[in-house]
Amino acid sequence: MTLDDLITEFDRGLRSVTGVSRMTRPMPVPTAQSSEGESAKSTESAETMTPAAAELTQAERAHAAGLMRVNHVGEVCAQALYQAQKLATRSSTLKAAFERAAREEEDHLAWTARRLQALDARPSLLNPLWYAGAVAIGLAAGRFGDKVSLGFMAETERQVEHHLDGHLESLPPADLESRAIVEQMRADEIAHAKAAADAGGVELPLPVRALMRTVSKIMTRTAYYI
C-alpha cells in the first residue's frame, strides 16, 4: 500500500469517527401517499429531507434517536472492518470489492448522521472505541485468508440485516424518514452479503457466529444510550 493510500484510509477513518462523512447517493426519504392509497418511496436530495417529524412524541423521538445512533455506530464499525480487510488481503480484486462496499457503507454513515441531527440527537460518545475494536477484528479475520475474511463479511452483513429487521419493527410508525433510511440500508447489506458469499466466502463455525452476535448485542445496547 502506498503512502497516498495510507493517507486516504487515515482520512476516511478520521471522518468516520468524527461524523464528517460524504454521501455519493441522495438520502432515501418517503414520499406522500399515492392517490391509490399505497405508500411509495423515492430518493431526494438531502436538502429536501423533512426534519424530525412533528407527529413524533418526545418519547418516540428519543427511541428513534437511540435506534439511529445504534445504526450510526454500526456504520462506523463497517468502515473500520472494510478498511482492515482491505489492508489484510493481497488480492487487488478483493481490495476493489471491499472499497466498493465501504463507499456504500459511507453513504449509510452520512445518512444516519444526518438523521440524528434531524432528531436533535448526537452520535455515540464511544465511536473511537468502536472503530478501534472493529479494525482489530477485521485485521484478525484477514489473517485467516481471503475465504474466511469474505465469510466474516457475509456473516456480519447477515447479522446486520437481522438487526435492521428488528429496527423496522421497533421504529415509531410515524417516523417514515428513519424507516426509509433503514430500508435502503437493509437492501444494501443483503447485496453485500450475497457478493461476499458469491466471491468464495466460507461459512464461519457456529461458535464464531455466536460470539459475533454476543459482541453485537453488547455494542447495540450500549450505543443506544451512550
N, C-alpha and C positions, 0 to 999 in steps of 0.2 A: 504494500500500500504506500502510495506516495505521500509527501508532506501535504500537498493540496488536499488529498483525500482525508488525511487526519484532521486538517483544519475544518473541512466540511462537516465531518462527523462530530467534531467538538462543538461546532456552531449549532448543529441540529440538536445535540444533547442539551446544550445550554438553553436553547429556545424551548425545548420540551419541558424542562424543569421550571423555567421562569414564566411559561404560559404565553410566549410570543411566537405563535405558530402561524404558518402560511397555509392557506387553503387553495387548492387547484381546481376544486369543484364548488359551485354555489351551494349554499346551505339548504338542505331539504326543509321545506315548510308546507303546511297543509293548505289546501285551497278551501274556498267556501263550498257548501253543499251544492251539488249539481241539481238541475231542475227536476231530475227523476228522483231526487232524494238520496242518491248514492254519493258517498264521500269519495273525493279524488285528491291525489297529491301531486304536486309539481315542485320543481326546484326553481327558486328565485334567488336574486342577488341578496347578499347579507343585509344590504341597506333597506330592503323591503320587508325584512322579517319583523313580525309583530313582537313587541316586548312582552314581558311576563303577563299572562292572560289575566284580565280583570276578574274573570269568573272564579279564579282560584282563591280559596280562603288562605289565611295565614298558615294554617297547619298544612294545607295541600302544597303551598309554595315551598315550605320547609322540607316536606317529604320529597318533592320533585327535585329540589336542590341537592338533597342528600344522595339521591339516585344518580343525578348527573355528575356529582362530584366523584362518585364511585366510577362512573364511566370514563371520566376525565383521567383518573388515576390509571385505569386500565389502558388507556391510550399512551400515557407516559411510559408505562411498562412495555407496551408494544414497540415503541420507538427504541427503547433500550435493548429489548430482545433481538429485534431485527438488526440493529447495529452490531451487536455482539456476534450474531450468527454470520453476518456478512464478513466480519473480521476473521472468524474461525475457519471459513471454507476457502479452499484454493480454486474452486470451480468458478470461472467467470460467468457461466450460465446461472449458477445459484446466486452469485453476488447480485446479478441483474434482477433475479426474481425477488430476492429479499428487499432490494431497493424499491421495486415497483410496489410491493406490499407496504413498505414503510411510508411511501408517499401517500397511499390511500389512507393509512392509519393517521398520518399527519392531518389529513382533512378532518378525520374524526376528532382529533385533538383540538383543532381550531373550532369545530362546530360546538363541542361540549363546553369549551371555554367561553364561547360567545353566549351560549345558553345560560351558563352560570351567571354571567354578567346581567342578562335579562331578568334573571330571578333574584338579582341583588344578593348573590352568594359568592363565596370565594372557593378556589381550588383547595385541595388538601395541603395542609401545612407540612406534611411528611413527604412531599413529592421527591426531594433529593434522595431520601432513604429508599423509596420505592424504585427510583431509577437505578440507583447503585445495585440494589438487590437483583433487579431484572438483568442488568448487564452481567453480573456474576453467573446467574442461572443460564443465560444464553451462551456464554463462553464455555460453561461446563457441558452443555448439550452438544456444542460444536466439537468438543474434544473426542466424542464418541463416533465421529464420522458424519458424512452428509445425510445418510439414510436416517440415522437417529435424529439428527438436527431437524430434518424435514418432518419426521414423525412427531417430534416435540411441537413443531409449528402447527401441524394438523390438529393435535390433541388440544393445544392451547386455544385454537380458534373454535373447536367444537365446544369446549367448556365456556368460552365467551358467548357463543350462540345460546347456550342453555341459560346463562346468566342474563342475557338480554331478553330472552323469553319471559323470565321472571319479572323483569322491569316493565315490560309491556303489560303484564297483568296487574302490576302494582301502581303504575303511574296514575295520577288522578285523571278521571275521564275527560275533564275539561282542558287538560294540558296537551293540546294537539301539537304544539310546537315541539315539545320534548319527544313526543311519540313519533313524529315524522323523522327526527334525527335518529332515534334508536332503531326504527325500522330499516333505514338505509344502512346503518352500521351493521345490523344483523345480516343483511343481504351481502355486504362486502365480506364479512367474516366467513360466511358459508363458502363464498368463492375462494377465499384464501385457503381454507381447509381442504377443499377439493383439489386446488392446484398443488398443494404440498403432497397430498396423497398420490396424485397422478404422477408427480415427479419422482416417486420412489420412496416416500416416507414410510417407515415401518410402524406397526402398532406398538406402542410402548407397553411394558409389563403392567399388570394391574396395580401392584404396589406403587409404582411411579405415578400412575394416573390418580390413584387415591391421595398420594402426597400432594400432587398439584392441586387437587380440589380443596384439601385442607388449608394449604397456603393461601389459595384464592379466597376462601371464606374468612380467614383472618384479615386479609387485606381489605376486603369489601366491608366488613363490619366496622373496621377501624376508620376507613376513609369516609364512610357515611357521616361520621361525626367530626373527624379531625382533618 
